Amino acid sequence: MPDVLFYHLEQRPLEAVIPQLLEKTLERGWRAVIEVGSTERAEALDAHLWTYRDDSFLAHGLAGEDTDALQPILITTANDNPNGAAVRFFIDRAVPQTAEGYQRIVYMFSGHDPDAVSEARIAWRNLLPGNTLTYWQQEPDGRWVKKA
């Protein structure tokens, strides 16, 4: 049964949070695929993951290349899994329809966007049968607290 984690972004932006979560994913020996809502967002995230920290970067690629299957992290706008990822991240209003085929689903949404919050509630109800769901919310200091 896949774990489905809902991350409610309120204090820190996605760009500050996702590199840390991806680093933890790779430390566990898992590959990741990140589904985004648009090509523009995929390109922006691609650039960010190369430069988010002066002393480090996250090896990754944009989907659509011959090397997709080799990427530890793959950014895509599609719903396939060309790199055999165990973890799938959904950001930028990309909404999971199923958790099938993954060990973990990470759904990240902005608490400052009422439409994104509504979509998260619908996704929660749709994913509840057959999955283990947890809800994580940011404290004012940016720390994550399991709320459900």
MARLUMVEX-545347 format. One record per atom (N, C-alpha, C): residue in one letter; atom name; x, y, z. Coordinates in nm, 4 decimals, padded with zeros to 6 digits. Example, Ala and Ser with C-alpha at 12.3 -4.5 7.8 and 13.67 -1.06 7.14 Angstrom:
residues 2
{A, N, {01.3190, -00.5690, 00.7800}}
{A, CA, {01.2300, -00.4500, 00.7800}}
{A, C, {01.3200, -00.3300, 00.7800}}
{S, N, {01.2850, -00.2250, 00.7080}}
{S, CA, {01.3670, -00.1060, 00.7140}}
{S, C, {01.2900, 00.0030, 00.7870}}
end
This chain:
residues 148
{M, N, {00.0842, -00.1173, 00.0000}}
{M, CA, {00.0000, 00.0000, 00.0000}}
{M, C, {00.0896, 00.1247, 00.0000}}
{P, N, {00.0757, 00.2096, -00.0974}}
{P, CA, {00.1599, 00.3302, -00.1055}}
{P, C, {00.1290, 00.4296, 00.0066}}
{D, N, {00.2315, 00.5009, 00.0493}}
{D, CA, {00.2131, 00.6136, 00.1398}}
{D, C, {00.1849, 00.7359, 00.0555}}
{V, N, {00.0852, 00.8131, 00.0959}}
{V, CA, {00.0520, 00.9369, 00.0262}}
{V, C, {00.0649, 01.0499, 00.1270}}
{L, N, {00.1584, 01.1405, 00.1000}}
{L, CA, {00.1863, 01.2520, 00.1907}}
{L, C, {00.1379, 01.3816, 00.1281}}
{F, N, {00.0539, 01.4526, 00.2010}}
{F, CA, {00.0053, 01.5834, 00.1590}}
{F, C, {00.0845, 01.6889, 00.2350}}
{Y, N, {00.1539, 01.7772, 00.1626}}
{Y, CA, {00.2316, 01.8850, 00.2231}}
{Y, C, {00.1632, 02.0178, 00.1937}}
{H, N, {00.1152, 02.0817, 00.2993}}
{H, CA, {00.0430, 02.2083, 00.2914}}
{H, C, {00.1448, 02.3216, 00.3117}}
{L, N, {00.1850, 02.3844, 00.2031}}
{L, CA, {00.2857, 02.4911, 00.2070}}
{L, C, {00.2223, 02.6218, 00.2533}}
{E, N, {00.2735, 02.6736, 00.3650}}
{E, CA, {00.2222, 02.8003, 00.4155}}
{E, C, {00.3327, 02.8983, 00.4515}}
{Q, N, {00.4414, 02.8495, 00.5095}}
{Q, CA, {00.5460, 02.9376, 00.5603}}
{Q, C, {00.6617, 02.9545, 00.4632}}
{R, N, {00.7028, 02.8459, 00.4013}}
{R, CA, {00.8175, 02.8495, 00.3099}}
{R, C, {00.7696, 02.8115, 00.1706}}
{P, N, {00.8277, 02.8712, 00.0680}}
{P, CA, {00.7838, 02.8401, -00.0687}}
{P, C, {00.8325, 02.7025, -00.1136}}
{L, N, {00.7715, 02.6523, -00.2153}}
{L, CA, {00.8070, 02.5238, -00.2738}}
{L, C, {00.9557, 02.5149, -00.3047}}
{E, N, {01.0130, 02.6204, -00.3593}}
{E, CA, {01.1543, 02.6203, -00.3979}}
{E, C, {01.2470, 02.5968, -00.2793}}
{A, N, {01.2037, 02.6320, -00.1597}}
{A, CA, {01.2844, 02.6087, -00.0404}}
{A, C, {01.2639, 02.4685, 00.0154}}
{V, N, {01.1498, 02.4088, -00.0114}}
{V, CA, {01.1128, 02.2804, 00.0489}}
{V, C, {01.1493, 02.1605, -00.0386}}
{I, N, {01.1220, 02.1688, -00.1663}}
{I, CA, {01.1366, 02.0497, -00.2516}}
{I, C, {01.2799, 01.9979, -00.2621}}
{P, N, {01.3835, 02.0829, -00.2661}}
{P, CA, {01.5183, 02.0247, -00.2706}}
{P, C, {01.5486, 01.9353, -00.1505}}
{Q, N, {01.5045, 01.9762, -00.0325}}
{Q, CA, {01.5276, 01.8959, 00.0877}}
{Q, C, {01.4563, 01.7616, 00.0787}}
{L, N, {01.3330, 01.7631, 00.0319}}
{L, CA, {01.2580, 01.6378, 00.0194}}
{L, C, {01.3190, 01.5465, -00.0865}}
{L, N, {01.3680, 01.6049, -00.1939}}
{L, CA, {01.4336, 01.5246, -00.2975}}
{L, C, {01.5647, 01.4655, -00.2463}}
{E, N, {01.6401, 01.5420, -00.1689}}
{E, CA, {01.7637, 01.4889, -00.1109}}
{E, C, {01.7342, 01.3686, -00.0218}}
{K, N, {01.6305, 01.3770, 00.0600}}
{K, CA, {01.5921, 01.2653, 00.1478}}
{K, C, {01.5470, 01.1449, 00.0658}}
{T, N, {01.4792, 01.1701, -00.0432}}
{T, CA, {01.4348, 01.0627, -00.1317}}
{T, C, {01.5553, 00.9881, -00.1870}}
{L, N, {01.6533, 01.0612, -00.2368}}
{L, CA, {01.7734, 00.9987, -00.2923}}
{L, C, {01.8546, 00.9264, -00.1849}}
{E, N, {01.8598, 00.9807, -00.0628}}
{E, CA, {01.9318, 00.9158, 00.0475}}
{E, C, {01.8733, 00.7772, 00.0772}}
{R, N, {01.7455, 00.7605, 00.0536}}
{R, CA, {01.6798, 00.6309, 00.0763}}
{R, C, {01.7002, 00.5346, -00.0407}}
{G, N, {01.7703, 00.5805, -00.1436}}
{G, CA, {01.7957, 00.4958, -00.2587}}
{G, C, {01.6811, 00.4908, -00.3584}}
{W, N, {01.5877, 00.5849, -00.3467}}
{W, CA, {01.4734, 00.5903, -00.4367}}
{W, C, {01.4984, 00.6899, -00.5491}}
{R, N, {01.4400, 00.6616, -00.6638}}
{R, CA, {01.4335, 00.7593, -00.7732}}
{R, C, {01.3030, 00.8361, -00.7577}}
{A, N, {01.3007, 00.9561, -00.8153}}
{A, CA, {01.1816, 01.0408, -00.8062}}
{A, C, {01.1428, 01.0934, -00.9433}}
{V, N, {01.0139, 01.1100, -00.9607}}
{V, CA, {00.9617, 01.1809, -01.0770}}
{V, C, {00.8760, 01.2941, -01.0200}}
{I, N, {00.8893, 01.4121, -01.0805}}
{I, CA, {00.8148, 01.5299, -01.0359}}
{I, C, {00.7210, 01.5700, -01.1482}}
{E, N, {00.5920, 01.5642, -01.1205}}
{E, CA, {00.4935, 01.6081, -01.2198}}
{E, C, {00.4553, 01.7518, -01.1891}}
{V, N, {00.4681, 01.8372, -01.2899}}
{V, CA, {00.4348, 01.9789, -01.2775}}
{V, C, {00.3220, 02.0135, -01.3739}}
{G, N, {00.2637, 02.1311, -01.3542}}
{G, CA, {00.1472, 02.1699, -01.4324}}
{G, C, {00.1749, 02.2298, -01.5689}}
{S, N, {00.3011, 02.2669, -01.5975}}
{S, CA, {00.3294, 02.3312, -01.7262}}
{S, C, {00.4761, 02.3137, -01.7637}}
{T, N, {00.5045, 02.3288, -01.8917}}
{T, CA, {00.6423, 02.3223, -01.9407}}
{T, C, {00.7252, 02.4356, -01.8804}}
{E, N, {00.6663, 02.5536, -01.8679}}
{E, CA, {00.7383, 02.6676, -01.8111}}
{E, C, {00.7804, 02.6388, -01.6675}}
{R, N, {00.6909, 02.5766, -01.5915}}
{R, CA, {00.7219, 02.5443, -01.4523}}
{R, C, {00.8293, 02.4355, -01.4460}}
{A, N, {00.8244, 02.3397, -01.5375}}
{A, CA, {00.9265, 02.2345, -01.5435}}
{A, C, {01.0633, 02.2962, -01.5691}}
{E, N, {01.0713, 02.3889, -01.6614}}
{E, CA, {01.1985, 02.4536, -01.6942}}
{E, C, {01.2501, 02.5368, -01.5772}}
{A, N, {01.1610, 02.6056, -01.5070}}
{A, CA, {01.2021, 02.6860, -01.3912}}
{A, C, {01.2533, 02.5958, -01.2786}}
{L, N, {01.1861, 02.4855, -01.2545}}
{L, CA, {01.2303, 02.3926, -01.1502}}
{L, C, {01.3632, 02.3288, -01.1888}}
{D, N, {01.3781, 02.2973, -01.3159}}
{D, CA, {01.5046, 02.2420, -01.3661}}
{D, C, {01.6203, 02.3358, -01.3325}}
{A, N, {01.6058, 02.4625, -01.3639}}
{A, CA, {01.7116, 02.5604, -01.3361}}
{A, C, {01.7355, 02.5731, -01.1857}}
{H, N, {01.6298, 02.5712, -01.1076}}
{H, CA, {01.6419, 02.5866, -00.9632}}
{H, C, {01.7188, 02.4709, -00.8992}}
{L, N, {01.6927, 02.3486, -00.9429}}
{L, CA, {01.7582, 02.2322, -00.8824}}
{L, C, {01.9080, 02.2278, -00.9111}}
{W, N, {01.9531, 02.2945, -01.0162}}
{W, CA, {02.0970, 02.3034, -01.0438}}
{W, C, {02.1637, 02.4086, -00.9573}}
{T, N, {02.0887, 02.5076, -00.9109}}
{T, CA, {02.1510, 02.6236, -00.8461}}
{T, C, {02.0964, 02.6561, -00.7075}}
{Y, N, {02.0122, 02.5721, -00.6492}}
{Y, CA, {01.9443, 02.6076, -00.5248}}
{Y, C, {02.0395, 02.6287, -00.4074}}
{R, N, {02.1592, 02.5706, -00.4146}}
{R, CA, {02.2580, 02.5876, -00.3082}}
{R, C, {02.3957, 02.6040, -00.3714}}
{D, N, {02.4761, 02.6908, -00.3165}}
{D, CA, {02.6083, 02.7178, -00.3732}}
{D, C, {02.6986, 02.5954, -00.3738}}
{D, N, {02.6859, 02.5096, -00.2739}}
{D, CA, {02.7774, 02.3961, -00.2599}}
{D, C, {02.7187, 02.2630, -00.3073}}
{S, N, {02.6029, 02.2664, -00.3728}}
{S, CA, {02.5405, 02.1407, -00.4123}}
{S, C, {02.4402, 02.1615, -00.5252}}
{F, N, {02.4016, 02.0500, -00.5869}}
{F, CA, {02.2941, 02.0495, -00.6860}}
{F, C, {02.2314, 01.9111, -00.6810}}
{L, N, {02.1170, 01.8987, -00.7398}}
{L, CA, {02.0506, 01.7695, -00.7488}}
{L, C, {02.0560, 01.7229, -00.8935}}
{A, N, {02.1212, 01.6098, -00.9172}}
{A, CA, {02.1269, 01.5549, -01.0523}}
{A, C, {01.9859, 01.5181, -01.0955}}
{H, N, {01.9482, 01.5643, -01.2127}}
{H, CA, {01.8115, 01.5429, -01.2606}}
{H, C, {01.8054, 01.5722, -01.4100}}
{G, N, {01.6893, 01.5524, -01.4673}}
{G, CA, {01.6690, 01.5855, -01.6069}}
{G, C, {01.5246, 01.6219, -01.6346}}
{L, N, {01.5028, 01.6849, -01.7488}}
{L, CA, {01.3685, 01.7125, -01.7987}}
{L, C, {01.3254, 01.5964, -01.8875}}
{A, N, {01.2045, 01.5519, -01.8720}}
{A, CA, {01.1542, 01.4391, -01.9509}}
{A, C, {01.1578, 01.4717, -02.0995}}
{G, N, {01.1774, 01.3667, -02.1777}}
{G, CA, {01.1779, 01.3815, -02.3220}}
{G, C, {01.3133, 01.3587, -02.3852}}
{E, N, {01.4112, 01.3190, -02.3062}}
{E, CA, {01.5461, 01.2937, -02.3567}}
{E, C, {01.5725, 01.1435, -02.3627}}
{D, N, {01.6767, 01.1056, -02.4354}}
{D, CA, {01.7159, 00.9647, -02.4432}}
{D, C, {01.7615, 00.9107, -02.3084}}
{T, N, {01.8006, 00.9988, -02.2173}}
{T, CA, {01.8540, 00.9575, -02.0872}}
{T, C, {01.7490, 00.9535, -01.9758}}
{D, N, {01.6221, 00.9677, -02.0091}}
{D, CA, {01.5163, 00.9694, -01.9068}}
{D, C, {01.5261, 00.8520, -01.8107}}
{A, N, {01.5475, 00.7325, -01.8621}}
{A, CA, {01.5497, 00.6121, -01.7790}}
{A, C, {01.6657, 00.6112, -01.6798}}
{L, N, {01.7683, 00.6912, -01.7041}}
{L, CA, {01.8866, 00.6940, -01.6176}}
{L, C, {01.8793, 00.8010, -01.5085}}
{Q, N, {01.7843, 00.8907, -01.5166}}
{Q, CA, {01.7796, 01.0053, -01.4256}}
{Q, C, {01.7341, 00.9651, -01.2850}}
{P, N, {01.8056, 01.0088, -01.1817}}
{P, CA, {01.7599, 00.9831, -01.0452}}
{P, C, {01.6363, 01.0660, -01.0111}}
{I, N, {01.6261, 01.1834, -01.0731}}
{I, CA, {01.5099, 01.2716, -01.0581}}
{I, C, {01.4713, 01.3176, -01.1979}}
{L, N, {01.3443, 01.3031, -01.2306}}
{L, CA, {01.2969, 01.3423, -01.3630}}
{L, C, {01.1785, 01.4369, -01.3473}}
{I, N, {01.1818, 01.5486, -01.4166}}
{I, CA, {01.0747, 01.6485, -01.4134}}
{I, C, {00.9918, 01.6315, -01.5396}}
{T, N, {00.8589, 01.6232, -01.5240}}
{T, CA, {00.7722, 01.5959, -01.6370}}
{T, C, {00.6382, 01.6681, -01.6237}}
{T, N, {00.5694, 01.6819, -01.7356}}
{T, CA, {00.4307, 01.7296, -01.7346}}
{T, C, {00.3359, 01.6144, -01.7650}}
{A, N, {00.3908, 01.4970, -01.7912}}
{A, CA, {00.3103, 01.3793, -01.8260}}
{A, C, {00.2876, 01.2921, -01.7025}}
{N, N, {00.2070, 01.1878, -01.7178}}
{N, CA, {00.1773, 01.1012, -01.6039}}
{N, C, {00.2470, 00.9656, -01.6122}}
{D, N, {00.3512, 00.9543, -01.6953}}
{D, CA, {00.4249, 00.8280, -01.7058}}
{D, C, {00.5393, 00.8244, -01.6044}}
{N, N, {00.6138, 00.7148, -01.6032}}
{N, CA, {00.7225, 00.6956, -01.5077}}
{N, C, {00.8453, 00.6408, -01.5808}}
{P, N, {00.9060, 00.7202, -01.6690}}
{P, CA, {01.0138, 00.6695, -01.7535}}
{P, C, {01.1436, 00.6350, -01.6807}}
{N, N, {01.1634, 00.6858, -01.5592}}
{N, CA, {01.2864, 00.6531, -01.4865}}
{N, C, {01.2641, 00.5481, -01.3777}}
{G, N, {01.1469, 00.4848, -01.3766}}
{G, CA, {01.1184, 00.3801, -01.2785}}
{G, C, {01.1193, 00.4312, -01.1359}}
{A, N, {01.0688, 00.5515, -01.1137}}
{A, CA, {01.0705, 00.6148, -00.9821}}
{A, C, {00.9832, 00.5402, -00.8825}}
{A, N, {01.0282, 00.5392, -00.7569}}
{A, CA, {00.9501, 00.4842, -00.6466}}
{A, C, {00.8635, 00.5930, -00.5825}}
{V, N, {00.9051, 00.7198, -00.6030}}
{V, CA, {00.8358, 00.8336, -00.5420}}
{V, C, {00.7931, 00.9297, -00.6521}}
{R, N, {00.6683, 00.9740, -00.6431}}
{R, CA, {00.6183, 01.0723, -00.7391}}
{R, C, {00.5736, 01.1960, -00.6628}}
{F, N, {00.6292, 01.3111, -00.7031}}
{F, CA, {00.5909, 01.4396, -00.6467}}
{F, C, {00.4924, 01.5064, -00.7412}}
{F, N, {00.3910, 01.5683, -00.6851}}
{F, CA, {00.2944, 01.6471, -00.7613}}
{F, C, {00.3022, 01.7902, -00.7092}}
{I, N, {00.3374, 01.8836, -00.7988}}
{I, CA, {00.3484, 02.0235, -00.7603}}
{I, C, {00.2831, 02.1109, -00.8662}}
{D, N, {00.2694, 02.2378, -00.8333}}
{D, CA, {00.2221, 02.3357, -00.9305}}
{D, C, {00.0877, 02.2964, -00.9908}}
{R, N, {-00.0028, 02.2552, -00.9041}}
{R, CA, {-00.1405, 02.2210, -00.9413}}
{R, C, {-00.1535, 02.0914, -01.0202}}
{A, N, {-00.0483, 02.0115, -01.0291}}
{A, CA, {-00.0619, 01.8758, -01.0818}}
{A, C, {-00.1237, 01.7930, -00.9694}}
{V, N, {-00.2288, 01.7184, -01.0002}}
{V, CA, {-00.3056, 01.6479, -00.8972}}
{V, C, {-00.3001, 01.4974, -00.9216}}
{P, N, {-00.2652, 01.4201, -00.8180}}
{P, CA, {-00.2603, 01.2745, -00.8348}}
{P, C, {-00.4001, 01.2168, -00.8538}}
{Q, N, {-00.4093, 01.1215, -00.9447}}
{Q, CA, {-00.5341, 01.0496, -00.9658}}
{Q, C, {-00.5294, 00.9124, -00.9007}}
{T, N, {-00.4078, 00.8592, -00.8871}}
{T, CA, {-00.3871, 00.7279, -00.8271}}
{T, C, {-00.2464, 00.7222, -00.7679}}
{A, N, {-00.2252, 00.6311, -00.6749}}
{A, CA, {-00.0927, 00.6094, -00.6171}}
{A, C, {-00.0326, 00.4793, -00.6685}}
{E, N, {-00.1019, 00.4133, -00.7564}}
{E, CA, {-00.0610, 00.2836, -00.8082}}
{E, C, {00.0771, 00.2901, -00.8742}}
{G, N, {00.1601, 00.1920, -00.8403}}
{G, CA, {00.2912, 00.1806, -00.9014}}
{G, C, {00.4027, 00.2533, -00.8274}}
{Y, N, {00.3713, 00.3179, -00.7157}}
{Y, CA, {00.4708, 00.3933, -00.6402}}
{Y, C, {00.4734, 00.3475, -00.4948}}
{Q, N, {00.5878, 00.3660, -00.4305}}
{Q, CA, {00.5969, 00.3429, -00.2869}}
{Q, C, {00.5455, 00.4635, -00.2095}}
{R, N, {00.5621, 00.5800, -00.2700}}
{R, CA, {00.5218, 00.7030, -00.2028}}
{R, C, {00.4780, 00.8065, -00.3050}}
{I, N, {00.3737, 00.8787, -00.2682}}
{I, CA, {00.3254, 00.9945, -00.3440}}
{I, C, {00.3400, 01.1152, -00.2524}}
{V, N, {00.3930, 01.2242, -00.3060}}
{V, CA, {00.4062, 01.3484, -00.2297}}
{V, C, {00.3309, 01.4562, -00.3069}}
{Y, N, {00.2230, 01.5031, -00.2459}}
{Y, CA, {00.1376, 01.6045, -00.3084}}
{Y, C, {00.1584, 01.7354, -00.2327}}
{M, N, {00.2103, 01.8359, -00.3016}}
{M, CA, {00.2421, 01.9640, -00.2392}}
{M, C, {00.1498, 02.0723, -00.2953}}
{F, N, {00.0904, 02.1490, -00.2021}}
{F, CA, {-00.0019, 02.2531, -00.2470}}
{F, C, {00.0117, 02.3765, -00.1589}}
{S, N, {-00.0171, 02.4903, -00.2185}}
{S, CA, {-00.0038, 02.6185, -00.1502}}
{S, C, {-00.1280, 02.6492, -00.0677}}
{G, N, {-00.1054, 02.6813, 00.0588}}
{G, CA, {-00.2153, 02.7230, 00.1447}}
{G, C, {-00.2633, 02.8629, 00.1141}}
{H, N, {-00.1920, 02.9345, 00.0288}}
{H, CA, {-00.2294, 03.0710, -00.0088}}
{H, C, {-00.3144, 03.0747, -00.1360}}
{D, N, {-00.3417, 02.9580, -00.1919}}
{D, CA, {-00.4213, 02.9460, -00.3144}}
{D, C, {-00.5474, 02.8666, -00.2822}}
{P, N, {-00.6626, 02.9341, -00.2683}}
{P, CA, {-00.7861, 02.8639, -00.2312}}
{P, C, {-00.8239, 02.7508, -00.3276}}
{D, N, {-00.7966, 02.7686, -00.4571}}
{D, CA, {-00.8272, 02.6626, -00.5534}}
{D, C, {-00.7387, 02.5405, -00.5302}}
{A, N, {-00.6121, 02.5631, -00.4981}}
{A, CA, {-00.5207, 02.4514, -00.4704}}
{A, C, {-00.5636, 02.3767, -00.3449}}
{V, N, {-00.6110, 02.4482, -00.2442}}
{V, CA, {-00.6586, 02.3838, -00.1205}}
{V, C, {-00.7823, 02.2993, -00.1513}}
{S, N, {-00.8735, 02.3514, -00.2317}}
{S, CA, {-00.9927, 02.2748, -00.2709}}
{S, C, {-00.9541, 02.1490, -00.3483}}
{E, N, {-00.8590, 02.1622, -00.4406}}
{E, CA, {-00.8124, 02.0461, -00.5167}}
{E, C, {-00.7482, 01.9426, -00.4252}}
{A, N, {-00.6762, 01.9879, -00.3233}}
{A, CA, {-00.6130, 01.8963, -00.2283}}
{A, C, {-00.7192, 01.8178, -00.1511}}
{R, N, {-00.8254, 01.8827, -00.1125}}
{R, CA, {-00.9339, 01.8132, -00.0402}}
{R, C, {-00.9975, 01.7061, -00.1281}}
{I, N, {-01.0182, 01.7374, -00.2538}}
{I, CA, {-01.0753, 01.6394, -00.3474}}
{I, C, {-00.9780, 01.5237, -00.3665}}
{A, N, {-00.8499, 01.5547, -00.3849}}
{A, CA, {-00.7485, 01.4502, -00.4020}}
{A, C, {-00.7430, 01.3605, -00.2787}}
{W, N, {-00.7540, 01.4177, -00.1598}}
{W, CA, {-00.7539, 01.3398, -00.0352}}
{W, C, {-00.8671, 01.2376, -00.0375}}
{R, N, {-00.9878, 01.2846, -00.0691}}
{R, CA, {-01.1035, 01.1934, -00.0729}}
{R, C, {-01.0854, 01.0843, -00.1787}}
{N, N, {-01.0310, 01.1209, -00.2950}}
{N, CA, {-01.0137, 01.0241, -00.4034}}
{N, C, {-00.9054, 00.9210, -00.3733}}
{L, N, {-00.8014, 00.9598, -00.3000}}
{L, CA, {-00.6897, 00.8700, -00.2724}}
{L, C, {-00.7062, 00.7911, -00.1425}}
{L, N, {-00.8008, 00.8266, -00.0604}}
{L, CA, {-00.8181, 00.7620, 00.0700}}
{L, C, {-00.8395, 00.6109, 00.0597}}
{P, N, {-00.9256, 00.5623, -00.0296}}
{P, CA, {-00.9428, 00.4170, -00.0370}}
{P, C, {-00.8162, 00.3467, -00.0874}}
{G, N, {-00.7647, 00.2519, -00.0075}}
{G, CA, {-00.6518, 00.1704, -00.0514}}
{G, C, {-00.5144, 00.2300, -00.0316}}
{N, N, {-00.5039, 00.3453, 00.0328}}
{N, CA, {-00.3743, 00.4106, 00.0547}}
{N, C, {-00.3630, 00.4573, 00.1995}}
{T, N, {-00.2409, 00.4771, 00.2445}}
{T, CA, {-00.2145, 00.5357, 00.3749}}
{T, C, {-00.1847, 00.6833, 00.3527}}
{L, N, {-00.2739, 00.7709, 00.3997}}
{L, CA, {-00.2599, 00.9144, 00.3786}}
{L, C, {-00.2147, 00.9834, 00.5063}}
{T, N, {-00.1247, 01.0795, 00.4919}}
{T, CA, {-00.0863, 01.1672, 00.6021}}
{T, C, {-00.0870, 01.3110, 00.5522}}
{Y, N, {-00.1180, 01.3991, 00.6451}}
{Y, CA, {-00.1262, 01.5419, 00.6135}}
{Y, C, {-00.0231, 01.6158, 00.6983}}
{W, N, {00.0639, 01.6922, 00.6326}}
{W, CA, {00.1709, 01.7661, 00.6981}}
{W, C, {00.1508, 01.9149, 00.6752}}
{Q, N, {00.1623, 01.9910, 00.7833}}
{Q, CA, {00.1441, 02.1356, 00.7746}}
{Q, C, {00.2672, 02.2045, 00.8333}}
{Q, N, {00.3033, 02.3172, 00.7755}}
{Q, CA, {00.4182, 02.3932, 00.8237}}
{Q, C, {00.3820, 02.4774, 00.9453}}
{E, N, {00.4703, 02.4749, 01.0428}}
{E, CA, {00.4609, 02.5628, 01.1587}}
{E, C, {00.5199, 02.6984, 01.1190}}
{P, N, {00.4987, 02.8021, 01.1988}}
{P, CA, {00.5568, 02.9329, 01.1655}}
{P, C, {00.7082, 02.9309, 01.1471}}
{D, N, {00.7789, 02.8379, 01.2151}}
{D, CA, {00.9247, 02.8303, 01.1994}}
{D, C, {00.9662, 02.7473, 01.0773}}
{G, N, {00.8679, 02.6990, 00.9992}}
{G, CA, {00.8972, 02.6209, 00.8793}}
{G, C, {00.9047, 02.4712, 00.9027}}
{R, N, {00.8983, 02.4284, 01.0285}}
{R, CA, {00.9041, 02.2861, 01.0625}}
{R, C, {00.7733, 02.2190, 01.0228}}
{W, N, {00.7836, 02.0917, 00.9792}}
{W, CA, {00.6654, 02.0155, 00.9384}}
{W, C, {00.6082, 01.9402, 01.0570}}
{V, N, {00.4759, 01.9442, 01.0713}}
{V, CA, {00.4057, 01.8743, 01.1786}}
{V, C, {00.2967, 01.7891, 01.1157}}
{K, N, {00.2948, 01.6626, 01.1549}}
{K, CA, {00.1905, 01.5710, 01.1065}}
{K, C, {00.0597, 01.6055, 01.1763}}
{K, N, {-00.0410, 01.6410, 01.0976}}
{K, CA, {-00.1707, 01.6817, 01.1526}}
{K, C, {-00.2770, 01.5740, 01.1360}}
{A, N, {-00.2578, 01.4845, 01.0411}}
{A, CA, {-00.3560, 01.3766, 01.0204}}
{A, C, {-00.2873, 01.2606, 00.9529}}
end
